[in-house]
Amino acid sequence: MIISKSKATWDAYKSRNIAAIKALSGEDYVAYTLAGPSNLQQDIATIDKLNIESYTLDDPKLLRVSKDVAILRYKCDLKGNFDGKPFRPVYATEVWVNRGGKWQIVSYSETPVN
């Protein structure tokens, strides 16, 4: 279920669906990407600079830390660009939290694939 939530989040960013992004993300969401740190409000404010053509979630590994916390790790081959700068393949880590029966992403980080 967490992997499908992650794909739904990627699809929401790809289609620039702000309502879906907000529904899938905690208000305290933070990201550390190759473009630098951001939060949910910054992601939404710069969504027009984002162009995702395609993405993959390769070899996903899910670690359930508790009944309400899960960590998802995978390799992502992202095609497209942000503000004209092309994406590179990364190892991604996501932290998901169940709040009142609703799973939301609260942290996303990337490490470049060498």
Biopython code that builds the backbone (N, CA, C, O; Angstrom):
import numpy as np
from Bio.PDB.StructureBuilder import StructureBuilder

atoms = [
    (1, "MET", "N", (0.817, -1.197, 0.000)),
    (1, "MET", "CA", (0.000, 0.000, 0.000)),
    (1, "MET", "C", (0.864, 1.266, 0.000)),
    (1, "MET", "O", (0.519, 2.237, -0.674)),
    (2, "ILE", "N", (1.974, 1.277, 0.736)),
    (2, "ILE", "CA", (2.855, 2.439, 0.777)),
    (2, "ILE", "C", (3.481, 2.674, -0.604)),
    (2, "ILE", "O", (3.619, 3.819, -1.033)),
    (3, "ILE", "N", (3.854, 1.610, -1.288)),
    (3, "ILE", "CA", (4.429, 1.762, -2.630)),
    (3, "ILE", "C", (3.410, 2.386, -3.572)),
    (3, "ILE", "O", (3.761, 3.244, -4.382)),
    (4, "SER", "N", (2.163, 1.972, -3.477)),
    (4, "SER", "CA", (1.130, 2.564, -4.336)),
    (4, "SER", "C", (0.888, 4.026, -3.950)),
    (4, "SER", "O", (0.609, 4.848, -4.823)),
    (5, "LYS", "N", (0.987, 4.361, -2.681)),
    (5, "LYS", "CA", (0.868, 5.762, -2.242)),
    (5, "LYS", "C", (2.028, 6.587, -2.798)),
    (5, "LYS", "O", (1.837, 7.730, -3.212)),
    (6, "SER", "N", (3.229, 6.006, -2.808)),
    (6, "SER", "CA", (4.385, 6.698, -3.362)),
    (6, "SER", "C", (4.174, 6.976, -4.847)),
    (6, "SER", "O", (4.433, 8.085, -5.315)),
    (7, "LYS", "N", (3.708, 5.977, -5.586)),
    (7, "LYS", "CA", (3.442, 6.161, -7.017)),
    (7, "LYS", "C", (2.355, 7.215, -7.230)),
    (7, "LYS", "O", (2.436, 8.006, -8.169)),
    (8, "ALA", "N", (1.352, 7.230, -6.372)),
    (8, "ALA", "CA", (0.290, 8.242, -6.478)),
    (8, "ALA", "C", (0.868, 9.639, -6.249)),
    (8, "ALA", "O", (0.444, 10.602, -6.887)),
    (9, "THR", "N", (1.836, 9.745, -5.338)),
    (9, "THR", "CA", (2.481, 11.034, -5.086)),
    (9, "THR", "C", (3.283, 11.473, -6.308)),
    (9, "THR", "O", (3.198, 12.627, -6.730)),
    (10, "TRP", "N", (4.066, 10.545, -6.880)),
    (10, "TRP", "CA", (4.816, 10.856, -8.100)),
    (10, "TRP", "C", (3.865, 11.290, -9.217)),
    (10, "TRP", "O", (4.133, 12.263, -9.922)),
    (11, "ASP", "N", (2.755, 10.566, -9.375)),
    (11, "ASP", "CA", (1.788, 10.913, -10.416)),
    (11, "ASP", "C", (1.172, 12.292, -10.170)),
    (11, "ASP", "O", (0.921, 13.041, -11.114)),
    (12, "ALA", "N", (0.933, 12.622, -8.906)),
    (12, "ALA", "CA", (0.371, 13.938, -8.578)),
    (12, "ALA", "C", (1.350, 15.057, -8.943)),
    (12, "ALA", "O", (0.954, 16.084, -9.493)),
    (13, "TYR", "N", (2.633, 14.846, -8.631)),
    (13, "TYR", "CA", (3.637, 15.846, -9.026)),
    (13, "TYR", "C", (3.766, 15.907, -10.551)),
    (13, "TYR", "O", (3.878, 16.991, -11.124)),
    (14, "LYS", "N", (3.750, 14.750, -11.201)),
    (14, "LYS", "CA", (3.883, 14.704, -12.660)),
    (14, "LYS", "C", (2.751, 15.470, -13.342)),
    (14, "LYS", "O", (2.982, 16.199, -14.307)),
    (15, "SER", "N", (1.535, 15.304, -12.840)),
    (15, "SER", "CA", (0.369, 15.963, -13.444)),
    (15, "SER", "C", (0.080, 17.335, -12.822)),
    (15, "SER", "O", (-0.868, 18.020, -13.207)),
    (16, "ARG", "N", (0.918, 17.717, -11.853)),
    (16, "ARG", "CA", (0.763, 19.005, -11.146)),
    (16, "ARG", "C", (-0.599, 19.118, -10.474)),
    (16, "ARG", "O", (-1.229, 20.175, -10.487)),
    (17, "ASN", "N", (-1.038, 18.013, -9.889)),
    (17, "ASN", "CA", (-2.323, 17.944, -9.204)),
    (17, "ASN", "C", (-2.126, 18.376, -7.744)),
    (17, "ASN", "O", (-1.823, 17.555, -6.879)),
    (18, "ILE", "N", (-2.300, 19.658, -7.492)),
    (18, "ILE", "CA", (-2.009, 20.221, -6.174)),
    (18, "ILE", "C", (-2.911, 19.625, -5.090)),
    (18, "ILE", "O", (-2.448, 19.376, -3.977)),
    (19, "ALA", "N", (-4.175, 19.394, -5.394)),
    (19, "ALA", "CA", (-5.086, 18.810, -4.398)),
    (19, "ALA", "C", (-4.600, 17.429, -3.980)),
    (19, "ALA", "O", (-4.627, 17.100, -2.794)),
    (20, "ALA", "N", (-4.159, 16.623, -4.928)),
    (20, "ALA", "CA", (-3.654, 15.282, -4.609)),
    (20, "ALA", "C", (-2.338, 15.370, -3.839)),
    (20, "ALA", "O", (-2.116, 14.600, -2.905)),
    (21, "ILE", "N", (-1.467, 16.298, -4.223)),
    (21, "ILE", "CA", (-0.205, 16.477, -3.503)),
    (21, "ILE", "C", (-0.489, 16.801, -2.043)),
    (21, "ILE", "O", (0.119, 16.215, -1.148)),
    (22, "LYS", "N", (-1.408, 17.729, -1.796)),
    (22, "LYS", "CA", (-1.753, 18.113, -0.422)),
    (22, "LYS", "C", (-2.365, 16.942, 0.351)),
    (22, "LYS", "O", (-2.083, 16.768, 1.537)),
    (23, "ALA", "N", (-3.198, 16.142, -0.311)),
    (23, "ALA", "CA", (-3.855, 15.015, 0.353)),
    (23, "ALA", "C", (-2.854, 13.929, 0.744)),
    (23, "ALA", "O", (-3.018, 13.272, 1.772)),
    (24, "LEU", "N", (-1.818, 13.740, -0.078)),
    (24, "LEU", "CA", (-0.845, 12.677, 0.159)),
    (24, "LEU", "C", (0.320, 13.101, 1.047)),
    (24, "LEU", "O", (1.085, 12.256, 1.513)),
    (25, "SER", "N", (0.460, 14.409, 1.284)),
    (25, "SER", "CA", (1.606, 14.934, 2.030)),
    (25, "SER", "C", (1.165, 15.530, 3.365)),
    (25, "SER", "O", (0.129, 16.188, 3.462)),
    (26, "GLY", "N", (1.984, 15.281, 4.392)),
    (26, "GLY", "CA", (1.735, 15.931, 5.665)),
    (26, "GLY", "C", (2.078, 17.410, 5.567)),
    (26, "GLY", "O", (2.931, 17.796, 4.767)),
    (27, "GLU", "N", (1.429, 18.232, 6.365)),
    (27, "GLU", "CA", (1.731, 19.663, 6.361)),
    (27, "GLU", "C", (3.176, 19.925, 6.769)),
    (27, "GLU", "O", (3.743, 20.962, 6.426)),
    (28, "ASP", "N", (3.772, 18.983, 7.503)),
    (28, "ASP", "CA", (5.156, 19.116, 7.958)),
    (28, "ASP", "C", (6.150, 18.466, 6.995)),
    (28, "ASP", "O", (7.307, 18.253, 7.356)),
    (29, "TYR", "N", (5.717, 18.154, 5.788)),
    (29, "TYR", "CA", (6.558, 17.514, 4.772)),
    (29, "TYR", "C", (7.798, 18.349, 4.468)),
    (29, "TYR", "O", (7.723, 19.572, 4.347)),
    (30, "VAL", "N", (8.938, 17.671, 4.346)),
    (30, "VAL", "CA", (10.194, 18.296, 3.917)),
    (30, "VAL", "C", (10.862, 17.378, 2.899)),
    (30, "VAL", "O", (10.720, 16.156, 2.950)),
    (31, "ALA", "N", (11.590, 17.995, 1.978)),
    (31, "ALA", "CA", (12.322, 17.230, 0.970)),
    (31, "ALA", "C", (13.742, 17.760, 0.876)),
    (31, "ALA", "O", (13.997, 18.957, 1.011)),
    (32, "TYR", "N", (14.654, 16.832, 0.642)),
    (32, "TYR", "CA", (16.056, 17.166, 0.389)),
    (32, "TYR", "C", (16.420, 16.507, -0.934)),
    (32, "TYR", "O", (16.763, 15.326, -0.988)),
    (33, "THR", "N", (16.337, 17.301, -2.001)),
    (33, "THR", "CA", (16.584, 16.780, -3.341)),
    (33, "THR", "C", (17.891, 17.349, -3.886)),
    (33, "THR", "O", (18.539, 18.166, -3.233)),
    (34, "LEU", "N", (18.269, 16.917, -5.075)),
    (34, "LEU", "CA", (19.477, 17.437, -5.697)),
    (34, "LEU", "C", (19.332, 18.925, -6.019)),
    (34, "LEU", "O", (20.333, 19.617, -6.208)),
    (35, "ALA", "N", (18.090, 19.424, -6.083)),
    (35, "ALA", "CA", (17.841, 20.852, -6.302)),
    (35, "ALA", "C", (17.927, 21.649, -5.002)),
    (35, "ALA", "O", (17.926, 22.879, -5.029)),
    (36, "GLY", "N", (18.001, 20.947, -3.849)),
    (36, "GLY", "CA", (18.081, 21.618, -2.557)),
    (36, "GLY", "C", (16.879, 21.293, -1.680)),
    (36, "GLY", "O", (15.981, 20.560, -2.095)),
    (37, "PRO", "N", (16.862, 21.840, -0.462)),
    (37, "PRO", "CA", (15.764, 21.556, 0.459)),
    (37, "PRO", "C", (14.493, 22.309, 0.072)),
    (37, "PRO", "O", (14.542, 23.381, -0.531)),
    (38, "SER", "N", (13.355, 21.718, 0.434)),
    (38, "SER", "CA", (12.067, 22.384, 0.214)),
    (38, "SER", "C", (11.044, 21.815, 1.184)),
    (38, "SER", "O", (11.265, 20.788, 1.827)),
    (39, "ASN", "N", (9.920, 22.513, 1.268)),
    (39, "ASN", "CA", (8.793, 22.010, 2.040)),
    (39, "ASN", "C", (7.572, 21.971, 1.125)),
    (39, "ASN", "O", (7.667, 22.295, -0.058)),
    (40, "LEU", "N", (6.449, 21.582, 1.665)),
    (40, "LEU", "CA", (5.243, 21.410, 0.847)),
    (40, "LEU", "C", (4.847, 22.719, 0.163)),
    (40, "LEU", "O", (4.523, 22.724, -1.024)),
    (41, "GLN", "N", (4.871, 23.810, 0.895)),
    (41, "GLN", "CA", (4.469, 25.096, 0.326)),
    (41, "GLN", "C", (5.412, 25.511, -0.807)),
    (41, "GLN", "O", (4.960, 26.042, -1.821)),
    (42, "GLN", "N", (6.704, 25.276, -0.644)),
    (42, "GLN", "CA", (7.671, 25.615, -1.691)),
    (42, "GLN", "C", (7.484, 24.725, -2.919)),
    (42, "GLN", "O", (7.578, 25.200, -4.051)),
    (43, "ASP", "N", (7.219, 23.439, -2.699)),
    (43, "ASP", "CA", (6.977, 22.535, -3.829)),
    (43, "ASP", "C", (5.783, 23.009, -4.654)),
    (43, "ASP", "O", (5.834, 23.025, -5.884)),
    (44, "ILE", "N", (4.722, 23.390, -3.972)),
    (44, "ILE", "CA", (3.512, 23.848, -4.668)),
    (44, "ILE", "C", (3.779, 25.174, -5.383)),
    (44, "ILE", "O", (3.313, 25.381, -6.504)),
    (45, "ALA", "N", (4.527, 26.071, -4.737)),
    (45, "ALA", "CA", (4.812, 27.383, -5.335)),
    (45, "ALA", "C", (5.679, 27.277, -6.589)),
    (45, "ALA", "O", (5.609, 28.143, -7.461)),
    (46, "THR", "N", (6.494, 26.228, -6.689)),
    (46, "THR", "CA", (7.398, 26.076, -7.833)),
    (46, "THR", "C", (6.967, 24.951, -8.782)),
    (46, "THR", "O", (7.753, 24.522, -9.625)),
    (47, "ILE", "N", (5.737, 24.475, -8.651)),
    (47, "ILE", "CA", (5.270, 23.327, -9.435)),
    (47, "ILE", "C", (5.357, 23.596, -10.942)),
    (47, "ILE", "O", (5.548, 22.659, -11.716)),
    (48, "ASP", "N", (5.221, 24.849, -11.370)),
    (48, "ASP", "CA", (5.291, 25.162, -12.801)),
    (48, "ASP", "C", (6.690, 24.973, -13.370)),
    (48, "ASP", "O", (6.846, 24.878, -14.588)),
    (49, "LYS", "N", (7.714, 24.915, -12.517)),
    (49, "LYS", "CA", (9.090, 24.689, -12.974)),
    (49, "LYS", "C", (9.400, 23.204, -13.133)),
    (49, "LYS", "O", (10.451, 22.830, -13.655)),
    (50, "LEU", "N", (8.466, 22.356, -12.675)),
    (50, "LEU", "CA", (8.675, 20.913, -12.661)),
    (50, "LEU", "C", (8.121, 20.272, -13.919)),
    (50, "LEU", "O", (6.976, 20.518, -14.300)),
    (51, "ASN", "N", (8.943, 19.441, -14.568)),
    (51, "ASN", "CA", (8.516, 18.710, -15.749)),
    (51, "ASN", "C", (8.963, 17.257, -15.590)),
    (51, "ASN", "O", (10.127, 16.931, -15.819)),
    (52, "ILE", "N", (8.039, 16.395, -15.200)),
    (52, "ILE", "CA", (8.331, 14.967, -15.068)),
    (52, "ILE", "C", (7.748, 14.263, -16.286)),
    (52, "ILE", "O", (6.535, 14.260, -16.499)),
    (53, "GLU", "N", (8.632, 13.666, -17.080)),
    (53, "GLU", "CA", (8.193, 12.909, -18.250)),
    (53, "GLU", "C", (7.875, 11.471, -17.855)),
    (53, "GLU", "O", (6.870, 10.906, -18.286)),
    (54, "SER", "N", (8.742, 10.887, -17.028)),
    (54, "SER", "CA", (8.530, 9.521, -16.548)),
    (54, "SER", "C", (9.381, 9.298, -15.307)),
    (54, "SER", "O", (10.297, 10.068, -15.019)),
    (55, "TYR", "N", (9.063, 8.230, -14.574)),
    (55, "TYR", "CA", (9.823, 7.862, -13.386)),
    (55, "TYR", "C", (9.701, 6.358, -13.178)),
    (55, "TYR", "O", (8.770, 5.724, -13.675)),
    (56, "THR", "N", (10.644, 5.802, -12.443)),
    (56, "THR", "CA", (10.553, 4.398, -12.045)),
    (56, "THR", "C", (10.849, 4.301, -10.555)),
    (56, "THR", "O", (11.606, 5.106, -10.012)),
    (57, "LEU", "N", (10.258, 3.327, -9.906)),
    (57, "LEU", "CA", (10.562, 2.982, -8.519)),
    (57, "LEU", "C", (11.143, 1.575, -8.566)),
    (57, "LEU", "O", (10.417, 0.586, -8.467)),
    (58, "ASP", "N", (12.467, 1.499, -8.719)),
    (58, "ASP", "CA", (13.134, 0.222, -8.902)),
    (58, "ASP", "C", (13.571, -0.375, -7.570)),
    (58, "ASP", "O", (14.111, 0.322, -6.711)),
    (59, "ASP", "N", (13.331, -1.673, -7.411)),
    (59, "ASP", "CA", (13.759, -2.435, -6.250)),
    (59, "ASP", "C", (13.312, -1.792, -4.927)),
    (59, "ASP", "O", (14.141, -1.553, -4.049)),
    (60, "PRO", "N", (12.007, -1.510, -4.779)),
    (60, "PRO", "CA", (11.553, -0.874, -3.543)),
    (60, "PRO", "C", (11.697, -1.796, -2.329)),
    (60, "PRO", "O", (11.439, -2.998, -2.398)),
    (61, "LYS", "N", (12.111, -1.197, -1.236)),
    (61, "LYS", "CA", (12.236, -1.901, 0.047)),
    (61, "LYS", "C", (11.449, -1.110, 1.082)),
    (61, "LYS", "O", (11.640, 0.096, 1.238)),
    (62, "LEU", "N", (10.564, -1.804, 1.786)),
    (62, "LEU", "CA", (9.724, -1.157, 2.789)),
    (62, "LEU", "C", (10.105, -1.651, 4.178)),
    (62, "LEU", "O", (10.191, -2.856, 4.414)),
    (63, "LEU", "N", (10.329, -0.729, 5.081)),
    (63, "LEU", "CA", (10.616, -1.048, 6.477)),
    (63, "LEU", "C", (9.520, -0.446, 7.330)),
    (63, "LEU", "O", (9.342, 0.772, 7.353)),
    (64, "ARG", "N", (8.780, -1.298, 8.035)),
    (64, "ARG", "CA", (7.752, -0.814, 8.958)),
    (64, "ARG", "C", (8.426, -0.568, 10.295)),
    (64, "ARG", "O", (8.805, -1.516, 10.982)),
    (65, "VAL", "N", (8.577, 0.682, 10.669)),
    (65, "VAL", "CA", (9.215, 1.059, 11.921)),
    (65, "VAL", "C", (8.268, 0.821, 13.094)),
    (65, "VAL", "O", (8.678, 0.385, 14.170)),
    (66, "SER", "N", (7.010, 1.115, 12.861)),
    (66, "SER", "CA", (5.948, 0.860, 13.844)),
    (66, "SER", "C", (4.655, 0.705, 13.060)),
    (66, "SER", "O", (4.668, 0.733, 11.829)),
    (67, "LYS", "N", (3.544, 0.543, 13.757)),
    (67, "LYS", "CA", (2.287, 0.380, 13.017)),
    (67, "LYS", "C", (1.891, 1.662, 12.281)),
    (67, "LYS", "O", (1.065, 1.624, 11.369)),
    (68, "ASP", "N", (2.481, 2.797, 12.676)),
    (68, "ASP", "CA", (2.122, 4.074, 12.070)),
    (68, "ASP", "C", (3.264, 4.781, 11.345)),
    (68, "ASP", "O", (3.099, 5.919, 10.907)),
    (69, "VAL", "N", (4.418, 4.129, 11.212)),
    (69, "VAL", "CA", (5.560, 4.737, 10.522)),
    (69, "VAL", "C", (6.197, 3.705, 9.593)),
    (69, "VAL", "O", (6.457, 2.569, 9.990)),
    (70, "ALA", "N", (6.445, 4.124, 8.345)),
    (70, "ALA", "CA", (7.084, 3.245, 7.367)),
    (70, "ALA", "C", (8.129, 4.042, 6.586)),
    (70, "ALA", "O", (7.952, 5.227, 6.301)),
    (71, "ILE", "N", (9.218, 3.355, 6.250)),
    (71, "ILE", "CA", (10.279, 3.952, 5.442)),
    (71, "ILE", "C", (10.369, 3.164, 4.146)),
    (71, "ILE", "O", (10.506, 1.940, 4.151)),
    (72, "LEU", "N", (10.290, 3.889, 3.034)),
    (72, "LEU", "CA", (10.370, 3.278, 1.713)),
    (72, "LEU", "C", (11.659, 3.753, 1.039)),
    (72, "LEU", "O", (11.938, 4.950, 0.971)),
    (73, "ARG", "N", (12.442, 2.782, 0.541)),
    (73, "ARG", "CA", (13.686, 3.097, -0.182)),
    (73, "ARG", "C", (13.629, 2.448, -1.556)),
    (73, "ARG", "O", (13.133, 1.331, -1.705)),
    (74, "TYR", "N", (14.141, 3.155, -2.562)),
    (74, "TYR", "CA", (14.148, 2.635, -3.924)),
    (74, "TYR", "C", (15.105, 3.452, -4.782)),
    (74, "TYR", "O", (15.545, 4.534, -4.395)),
    (75, "LYS", "N", (15.416, 2.910, -5.951)),
    (75, "LYS", "CA", (16.175, 3.656, -6.957)),
    (75, "LYS", "C", (15.154, 4.282, -7.897)),
    (75, "LYS", "O", (14.209, 3.618, -8.324)),
    (76, "CYS", "N", (15.340, 5.540, -8.215)),
    (76, "CYS", "CA", (14.407, 6.256, -9.084)),
    (76, "CYS", "C", (15.144, 6.767, -10.311)),
    (76, "CYS", "O", (16.106, 7.528, -10.202)),
    (77, "ASP", "N", (14.684, 6.340, -11.474)),
    (77, "ASP", "CA", (15.206, 6.871, -12.724)),
    (77, "ASP", "C", (14.181, 7.871, -13.235)),
    (77, "ASP", "O", (13.187, 7.502, -13.861)),
    (78, "LEU", "N", (14.438, 9.126, -12.960)),
    (78, "LEU", "CA", (13.498, 10.206, -13.243)),
    (78, "LEU", "C", (13.899, 10.893, -14.546)),
    (78, "LEU", "O", (15.049, 11.299, -14.716)),
    (79, "LYS", "N", (12.950, 11.017, -15.453)),
    (79, "LYS", "CA", (13.174, 11.710, -16.722)),
    (79, "LYS", "C", (12.395, 13.014, -16.700)),
    (79, "LYS", "O", (11.230, 13.056, -16.306)),
    (80, "GLY", "N", (13.064, 14.082, -17.133)),
    (80, "GLY", "CA", (12.449, 15.399, -17.144)),
    (80, "GLY", "C", (13.432, 16.412, -16.605)),
    (80, "GLY", "O", (14.646, 16.228, -16.685)),
    (81, "ASN", "N", (12.879, 17.513, -16.041)),
    (81, "ASN", "CA", (13.762, 18.546, -15.508)),
    (81, "ASN", "C", (13.045, 19.407, -14.486)),
    (81, "ASN", "O", (11.818, 19.401, -14.386)),
    (82, "PHE", "N", (13.840, 20.146, -13.733)),
    (82, "PHE", "CA", (13.312, 21.160, -12.827)),
    (82, "PHE", "C", (14.006, 22.472, -13.168)),
    (82, "PHE", "O", (15.228, 22.591, -13.073)),
    (83, "ASP", "N", (13.210, 23.444, -13.564)),
    (83, "ASP", "CA", (13.724, 24.755, -13.944)),
    (83, "ASP", "C", (14.794, 24.633, -15.037)),
    (83, "ASP", "O", (15.784, 25.365, -15.039)),
    (84, "GLY", "N", (14.572, 23.693, -15.967)),
    (84, "GLY", "CA", (15.476, 23.488, -17.085)),
    (84, "GLY", "C", (16.665, 22.591, -16.812)),
    (84, "GLY", "O", (17.403, 22.252, -17.737)),
    (85, "LYS", "N", (16.867, 22.197, -15.557)),
    (85, "LYS", "CA", (18.001, 21.332, -15.214)),
    (85, "LYS", "C", (17.539, 19.877, -15.228)),
    (85, "LYS", "O", (16.620, 19.517, -14.493)),
    (86, "PRO", "N", (18.167, 19.033, -16.059)),
    (86, "PRO", "CA", (17.723, 17.639, -16.176)),
    (86, "PRO", "C", (17.940, 16.857, -14.884)),
    (86, "PRO", "O", (18.883, 17.098, -14.131)),
    (87, "PHE", "N", (17.034, 15.917, -14.661)),
    (87, "PHE", "CA", (17.145, 15.028, -13.502)),
    (87, "PHE", "C", (18.210, 13.978, -13.747)),
    (87, "PHE", "O", (18.558, 13.683, -14.890)),
    (88, "ARG", "N", (18.721, 13.421, -12.668)),
    (88, "ARG", "CA", (19.659, 12.307, -12.701)),
    (88, "ARG", "C", (19.068, 11.168, -11.879)),
    (88, "ARG", "O", (18.244, 11.413, -10.998)),
    (89, "PRO", "N", (19.471, 9.932, -12.148)),
    (89, "PRO", "CA", (19.001, 8.821, -11.314)),
    (89, "PRO", "C", (19.445, 9.026, -9.855)),
    (89, "PRO", "O", (20.546, 9.503, -9.582)),
    (90, "VAL", "N", (18.552, 8.650, -8.935)),
    (90, "VAL", "CA", (18.829, 8.821, -7.509)),
    (90, "VAL", "C", (18.373, 7.593, -6.729)),
    (90, "VAL", "O", (17.537, 6.815, -7.189)),
    (91, "TYR", "N", (18.936, 7.444, -5.553)),
    (91, "TYR", "CA", (18.374, 6.560, -4.540)),
    (91, "TYR", "C", (17.473, 7.444, -3.691)),
    (91, "TYR", "O", (17.905, 8.492, -3.213)),
    (92, "ALA", "N", (16.234, 7.031, -3.503)),
    (92, "ALA", "CA", (15.265, 7.840, -2.766)),
    (92, "ALA", "C", (14.866, 7.145, -1.467)),
    (92, "ALA", "O", (14.795, 5.918, -1.384)),
    (93, "THR", "N", (14.611, 7.972, -0.462)),
    (93, "THR", "CA", (14.101, 7.489, 0.820)),
    (93, "THR", "C", (12.900, 8.344, 1.195)),
    (93, "THR", "O", (12.966, 9.573, 1.194)),
    (94, "GLU", "N", (11.810, 7.672, 1.514)),
    (94, "GLU", "CA", (10.580, 8.354, 1.927)),
    (94, "GLU", "C", (10.177, 7.872, 3.313)),
    (94, "GLU", "O", (10.325, 6.694, 3.639)),
    (95, "VAL", "N", (9.671, 8.784, 4.119)),
    (95, "VAL", "CA", (9.109, 8.431, 5.416)),
    (95, "VAL", "C", (7.611, 8.720, 5.352)),
    (95, "VAL", "O", (7.188, 9.827, 5.020)),
    (96, "TRP", "N", (6.824, 7.700, 5.678)),
    (96, "TRP", "CA", (5.367, 7.784, 5.661)),
    (96, "TRP", "C", (4.839, 7.609, 7.079)),
    (96, "TRP", "O", (5.342, 6.779, 7.836)),
    (97, "VAL", "N", (3.815, 8.401, 7.438)),
    (97, "VAL", "CA", (3.231, 8.345, 8.773)),
    (97, "VAL", "C", (1.715, 8.185, 8.629)),
    (97, "VAL", "O", (1.077, 8.854, 7.816)),
    (98, "ASN", "N", (1.163, 7.290, 9.433)),
    (98, "ASN", "CA", (-0.280, 7.081, 9.474)),
    (98, "ASN", "C", (-0.855, 7.996, 10.551)),
    (98, "ASN", "O", (-0.575, 7.832, 11.739)),
    (99, "ARG", "N", (-1.658, 8.952, 10.119)),
    (99, "ARG", "CA", (-2.291, 9.900, 11.037)),
    (99, "ARG", "C", (-3.801, 9.762, 10.903)),
    (99, "ARG", "O", (-4.391, 10.166, 9.901)),
    (100, "GLY", "N", (-4.400, 9.196, 11.909)),
    (100, "GLY", "CA", (-5.853, 9.030, 11.887)),
    (100, "GLY", "C", (-6.339, 8.158, 10.752)),
    (100, "GLY", "O", (-7.403, 8.410, 10.187)),
    (101, "GLY", "N", (-5.564, 7.119, 10.406)),
    (101, "GLY", "CA", (-5.949, 6.206, 9.346)),
    (101, "GLY", "C", (-5.570, 6.675, 7.951)),
    (101, "GLY", "O", (-5.906, 6.018, 6.966)),
    (102, "LYS", "N", (-4.878, 7.797, 7.855)),
    (102, "LYS", "CA", (-4.491, 8.352, 6.563)),
    (102, "LYS", "C", (-2.963, 8.391, 6.482)),
    (102, "LYS", "O", (-2.308, 9.099, 7.246)),
    (103, "TRP", "N", (-2.402, 7.611, 5.536)),
    (103, "TRP", "CA", (-0.959, 7.582, 5.341)),
    (103, "TRP", "C", (-0.525, 8.799, 4.527)),
    (103, "TRP", "O", (-1.070, 9.071, 3.457)),
    (104, "GLN", "N", (0.479, 9.538, 5.058)),
    (104, "GLN", "CA", (0.999, 10.717, 4.381)),
    (104, "GLN", "C", (2.522, 10.689, 4.388)),
    (104, "GLN", "O", (3.148, 10.227, 5.342)),
    (105, "ILE", "N", (3.103, 11.195, 3.301)),
    (105, "ILE", "CA", (4.550, 11.329, 3.241)),
    (105, "ILE", "C", (4.947, 12.575, 4.038)),
    (105, "ILE", "O", (4.337, 13.637, 3.904)),
    (106, "VAL", "N", (5.987, 12.420, 4.874)),
    (106, "VAL", "CA", (6.458, 13.565, 5.671)),
    (106, "VAL", "C", (7.917, 13.902, 5.367)),
    (106, "VAL", "O", (8.393, 14.973, 5.746)),
    (107, "SER", "N", (8.632, 13.004, 4.689)),
    (107, "SER", "CA", (10.033, 13.265, 4.371)),
    (107, "SER", "C", (10.417, 12.532, 3.098)),
    (107, "SER", "O", (10.032, 11.383, 2.882)),
    (108, "TYR", "N", (11.192, 13.224, 2.250)),
    (108, "TYR", "CA", (11.718, 12.644, 1.020)),
    (108, "TYR", "C", (13.151, 13.125, 0.867)),
    (108, "TYR", "O", (13.433, 14.314, 1.020)),
    (109, "SER", "N", (14.056, 12.200, 0.565)),
    (109, "SER", "CA", (15.440, 12.608, 0.319)),
    (109, "SER", "C", (16.032, 11.803, -0.835)),
    (109, "SER", "O", (15.627, 10.673, -1.107)),
    (110, "GLU", "N", (17.007, 12.427, -1.506)),
    (110, "GLU", "CA", (17.659, 11.805, -2.660)),
    (110, "GLU", "C", (19.160, 11.756, -2.468)),
    (110, "GLU", "O", (19.762, 12.656, -1.882)),
    (111, "THR", "N", (19.752, 10.683, -2.975)),
    (111, "THR", "CA", (21.206, 10.536, -3.052)),
    (111, "THR", "C", (21.520, 10.172, -4.507)),
    (111, "THR", "O", (20.932, 9.233, -5.043)),
    (112, "PRO", "N", (22.435, 10.901, -5.151)),
    (112, "PRO", "CA", (22.716, 10.600, -6.552)),
    (112, "PRO", "C", (23.288, 9.191, -6.736)),
    (112, "PRO", "O", (24.051, 8.704, -5.901)),
    (113, "VAL", "N", (22.909, 8.553, -7.834)),
    (113, "VAL", "CA", (23.479, 7.282, -8.229)),
    (113, "VAL", "C", (24.754, 7.596, -9.003)),
    (113, "VAL", "O", (24.722, 8.362, -9.966)),
    (114, "ASN", "N", (25.858, 7.019, -8.594)),
    (114, "ASN", "CA", (27.131, 7.287, -9.289)),
    (114, "ASN", "C", (27.314, 6.402, -10.490)),
    (114, "ASN", "O", (28.328, 6.501, -11.180)),
]
sb = StructureBuilder()
sb.init_structure("model")
sb.init_model(0)
sb.init_chain("A")
sb.init_seg("    ")
for serial, (resi, resn, name, xyz) in enumerate(atoms, 1):
    if name == "N":
        sb.init_residue(resn, " ", resi, " ")
    sb.init_atom(name, np.array(xyz, "f"), 0.0, 1.0, " ", f" {name:<3s}", serial, name[0])
structure = sb.get_structure()
